[in-house]
Amino acid sequence: MKVFVKDLTVSAIHGVKAREREQAQPFVLNIVAECKSKRAQGSDDVAETVNYSDLKRKALEVMSGPPVNLLEKLAGAIADRILEDLRIWSVVVEITKPSIWDDATPGVSITKERSEPWAIWPFWIGRLPW
């Protein structure tokens, strides 16, 4: 299953150029987290799934943190925060800067996967349907 947050607009101070470090600018984020939430389909219990509000909150925490130069670093930090949830197997984070150019929108997209899938097994003990 995939849980996502689309078109999250955030005003923050990040970038290489001096003007980007002096004044907040808009960033648009798209986040897609792949996870196991089969139980939520039957239980209708938010505790049994990855809550998209958590994805948003974690992204906002990183975006409001200390300024960085590169979108790659921001996207990686957001992905790392999201992967702290052991139910998430992989995450795609896309960040764009819509106000930089008039004729195009630059940005980055990264995919991170859990490097040790076996590490999530303690979480699933007692939760597996079989």
N, C-alpha and C positions, 0 to 999 in steps of 0.2 A: 504494500500500500504506500501511497505517496501523500504526504501532508505538505501544503505549500502556503506561502504568503506571496502575493503578487502585487507589484507596483507600490511598495512601501516607500513613501517619500520622506526623506529625512534631511533636515538642514544641519550641516556640520562643517567643521574646519579641518580639511585634509587636502593635501596636494603638494606639488613640488614648487610651484611659482609663489612668489612673495604675496601676491594679491589673494591667492587661495588660502594663505596662512593668516591673513588679516581679517577676512570677512567670511562668514558662513555662506555656503552655497548649497544648492539642492543636490541630493543623490537619490537615485531610485534603485531599490533593491528588489530582487526576486529570489526566493529561497524555496528549494524543493528538498524535502527530507524523505528518504526511503526507510520504511520501518515495518516492523511486525506488529500489527494491531488487529489481528483476526478476532480476538475476544471481544473487542469493542463493537464489532458488527452485530454480535448477538446480545451483548449486555446493555448497550446504550449508556455506558458509564464512561464519562470523560477520563476517569483515572486509568482506564484500560487502553488509552491511546496516547499518541503524541499530540499535545494541544498546540494548535497554531499560534495561540497567544504567547506560549513560551518561546517559539521561534522568533516572534516579533520582539519580545522583551530582550532576549539575548542579543539580537542584532542592534537594537537601540542602545544597549549598554556598551557595546563595542564602538559604535559610531559616535557616542558622546564621550568617549575616552580621549586620551592624549592624541594630538594630531600626528598623522603619519604621512609620508610622502606618496606612497604607492597604493593604488586600489588593490593590487595583488596582496599586499600585506593586510589590508582591511578585510578582504574577502576570506583570506586564510584564517584570520583571527575569529571571524564570525563562524566559519565552518568548525573550527576547533571548539568553540563554546557550545555549538549545537551538538557536536559529537560527544559531549560530556554526558548526554542522555544515552544510556546504554541500550535503549530500545531502537536507536537509530543506526542503520547500517551504513548509509552514505548520505551525503548532502551536496547539493549544487547551490552555489551562491553567485549571483550575478549582481554587479554594481555598475551603474551608469552615471555619467555626469551630463544631464540634459541641457545645462545652460552654457556649456563651454563653446560650442559651435552653433551657428545658425542653420547649417545645411546637413548636419549629421549628429549622432549621439555616440561619443566614445564610452568604452567601458571594458570590464573584464568579467569572465565567468570561470569559476574553478569548480572542480569536483573533488571531494575528499571522501575516501572510504575508510572504514574502520580497519586499521592495520592488523589487528589481532581479533578476528571474528570469534575465536574461542573465549575471549575475555568477557563476552556478554553472557556466557552460560550460567554463571551464578545468579544473574538476574532472572533467568527463565526457570530455574528450579522451582517447582511447585506451581508454576503458571502454565506449563505446557498442557495441552488438552489430552495427551495420551500418557 
